[in-house]
């Protein structure tokens, strides 16, 4: 039986038109023998506007549910497919060639790593791409490093949370994505790094689409009062996990 990577995508009606492009980027991924993927597309709502854009493929599952935001949609998506690893793919983004294989290889060769991320490029409306300055060097990300950078750089993580690849058992142990109206992906990234080491691939793994309708581009996303509240609870959760001295893998577990 094949081992599986679960791809989770939260989608709402405005972003549904980009699903075919996300699917093509996923279909182009090549995995080692014995591995496959299953894509769970979870609509954050129950409209009639998303289903027409969902690809017809036995490896794709489409579900709907009451609105709760992208974090809730991704977390509930985990109920609809089994797999050892979980990869985030936002509806309006695309995976770069080779991304899944690189993420998988990093965690398979080192059981002491809990998660992986990769370099990302902004995908602009005219089809051009722009890189992010200040990517870390390729290699392991030690515990606590994401929080330290985030605090020192106006709440900006050193790696892109939309490129997350993670061990499913670790993700579920932390409760999935945070129940926040935004920054839920940054919250889970910081939580993961508080209990486990990660990996960063310097090769481009994600094309992060910039467009007028994206949630992070709306005024509510940068409202100062809400942003401060989100950052406060994200940091509090991360520091609580550190204080409890939780770790992955559990202490005493062999790493190889």
C-alpha positions in Angstrom: 0.0 0.0 0.0 1.3 3.5 -0.8 2.2 6.0 1.8 0.4 9.2 1.5 0.8 13.0 1.7 -2.4 14.9 2.4 -2.7 18.2 0.6 -5.1 20.6 2.4 -6.6 23.6 0.8 -9.0 26.1 2.2 -11.1 27.9 -0.4 -13.8 30.5 -0.6 -15.8 31.5 -3.6 -13.5 34.4 -4.9 -10.4 32.2 -4.9 -12.1 29.1 -6.5 -11.2 30.2 -10.0 -7.5 29.5 -9.2 -8.0 25.9 -8.2 -7.3 24.5 -11.7 -3.8 26.1 -11.6 -3.1 24.8 -8.2 -4.2 21.4 -9.4 -1.9 21.5 -12.4 1.1 22.4 -10.1 0.2 19.5 -7.9 -0.3 17.0 -10.7 3.2 17.8 -12.0 4.8 16.8 -8.7 6.9 13.6 -8.8 7.2 11.5 -5.7 9.4 8.5 -4.9 8.1 5.0 -5.5 5.6 4.0 -2.9 4.2 7.5 -2.2 1.2 9.3 -3.5 -0.9 12.3 -2.5 -4.6 13.0 -1.8 -5.9 16.6 -2.1 -8.7 17.7 0.3 -10.3 21.0 -0.8 -12.4 22.4 2.0 -14.8 25.3 1.2 -15.1 27.8 4.0 -18.8 28.0 3.4 -21.6 26.3 1.4 -22.0 28.2 -1.8 -22.5 26.8 -5.3 -19.5 28.7 -6.7 -16.6 26.5 -5.8 -17.6 23.0 -7.0 -17.5 23.9 -10.7 -13.7 24.6 -10.3 -12.9 21.4 -8.4 -10.9 19.0 -10.7 -12.3 15.6 -11.5 -9.7 13.2 -10.1 -10.1 10.3 -7.7 -7.2 11.8 -5.7 -9.3 14.9 -4.9 -11.9 15.2 -2.2 -14.2 18.3 -2.0 -16.1 19.2 1.2 -18.0 22.2 2.5 -18.8 23.5 5.9 -20.1 26.5 7.8 -17.7 29.5 7.6 -15.0 29.8 10.2 -12.0 31.1 8.3 -9.1 29.3 6.6 -7.6 27.8 9.8 -10.9 26.1 10.6 -11.3 24.9 7.0 -7.8 23.4 6.9 -8.2 21.7 10.3 -11.6 20.1 9.4 -10.1 19.0 6.1 -7.9 16.6 8.0 -11.0 14.5 8.8 -11.3 13.5 5.1 -8.0 11.8 4.3 -5.4 9.7 6.0 -1.7 10.3 5.5 1.6 10.6 7.4 2.3 14.1 6.2 0.3 17.2 5.5 1.2 19.9 2.9 -0.5 23.3 2.8 -1.6 24.5 -0.6 -3.7 27.7 -0.6 -6.3 27.8 -3.4 -4.7 30.7 -5.2 -1.1 29.5 -4.9 1.0 27.0 -7.0 3.6 24.5 -6.0 7.0 24.8 -7.8 8.3 21.7 -9.5 9.9 19.2 -7.1 8.5 20.8 -4.0 6.8 17.7 -2.5 9.8 15.4 -3.1 12.2 17.8 -1.5 9.9 18.3 1.6 9.4 14.6 1.9 13.1 13.8 1.6 14.1 16.3 4.3 11.8 14.7 6.9 12.3 11.1 5.8 16.0 11.3 6.2 15.9 13.0 9.7 13.2 11.8 12.1 14.2 14.6 14.4 12.6 17.2 12.1 8.9 17.9 12.6 8.2 20.2 9.6 9.7 21.8 6.5 9.2 25.0 4.6 10.7 26.4 1.4 11.6 29.6 -0.4 8.6 31.4 -1.9 8.1 33.9 -4.7 5.3 36.4 -5.0 3.3 35.7 -8.2 2.2 39.1 -9.6 -1.0 39.6 -11.7 1.2 40.1 -14.8 2.8 36.6 -14.4 6.1 37.9 -13.1 7.6 36.8 -9.8 9.4 38.7 -7.0 11.5 37.1 -4.3 11.6 37.8 -0.6 14.8 39.3 0.9 16.4 37.6 3.9 15.7 33.9 3.4 17.7 31.8 5.8 20.4 29.4 4.6 19.2 26.0 3.5 19.2 23.6 6.4 17.7 22.9 9.8 15.9 25.6 11.7 16.5 25.1 15.4 13.8 25.3 18.1 12.8 28.8 19.0 14.5 30.4 16.0 11.2 31.4 14.3 9.9 33.2 17.4 13.2 35.1 17.9 13.1 36.3 14.3 9.4 37.1 14.4 9.8 39.2 17.5 12.7 41.1 16.1 11.2 41.8 12.7 7.7 43.3 13.3 6.0 39.9 13.6 7.4 38.6 10.3 8.5 35.0 10.2 11.8 34.1 8.6 10.1 31.4 6.4 6.7 31.4 4.7 4.0 29.6 6.6 2.0 28.9 3.3 4.8 26.6 2.3 4.4 24.3 5.3 4.9 20.6 5.1 4.5 18.8 8.5 4.2 15.5 10.2 0.5 14.8 10.7 0.7 13.5 14.2 2.6 16.6 15.3 0.2 18.9 13.6 -2.9 17.2 15.2 -1.2 17.1 18.6 -1.0 20.9 18.5 -4.7 21.2 17.5 -4.2 22.1 13.9 -4.4 25.7 12.8 -5.2 28.4 15.3 -8.8 29.7 15.6 -7.9 33.2 14.5 -9.5 35.4 11.7 -6.0 35.7 10.2 -2.3 34.8 11.1 -3.5 31.2 11.9 -0.8 29.8 9.7 1.9 31.9 11.4 0.5 30.7 14.7 0.9 27.1 13.9 4.4 27.7 12.5 5.6 29.3 15.7 3.9 26.5 17.8 5.6 23.8 15.7 9.0 25.5 16.1 8.5 25.8 19.8 8.5 22.0 20.1 10.5 20.8 17.1 13.3 21.6 14.7 12.3 22.3 11.1 13.9 22.4 7.7 14.2 25.2 5.1 14.8 24.5 1.4 16.4 27.4 -0.4 14.9 26.2 -3.7 11.6 27.9 -4.7 8.8 25.7 -3.4 5.8 28.1 -3.6 4.4 30.7 -6.0 2.4 33.0 -3.7 -0.2 34.7 -5.8 -0.9 38.4 -5.2 -4.3 39.6 -6.3 -7.0 42.1 -5.3 -9.3 39.6 -3.7 -6.8 37.8 -1.4 -7.7 37.8 2.3 -4.3 39.2 3.4 -4.8 42.2 1.1 -8.0 43.4 2.9 -8.1 46.3 5.3 -9.3 44.1 8.2 -6.1 42.1 8.0 -3.9 45.1 8.9 -6.3 46.7 11.4 -3.9 47.7 14.2 -6.1 46.6 17.2 -6.9 43.2 15.7 -3.3 42.6 14.5 -2.0 43.3 18.0 -4.6 40.9 19.5 -3.6 38.2 17.0 0.1 38.6 17.7 -0.5 38.6 21.5 -2.3 35.2 21.4 0.2 33.7 18.9 3.1 34.6 21.2 1.3 33.5 24.4 0.6 30.0 22.9 4.2 29.7 21.7 5.7 30.6 25.0 3.3 28.4 26.9 4.4 25.4 24.8 8.1 26.3 25.5 7.4 26.5 29.3 5.8 23.1 29.3 9.0 21.7 27.7 7.0 19.7 25.1 9.2 18.3 22.4 9.1 16.4 19.1 10.2 13.7 18.9 9.4 12.9 22.5 12.4 12.9 24.8 14.0 9.5 24.8 12.8 8.6 21.3 15.7 7.5 19.0 16.3 10.0 16.1 17.6 7.4 13.7 
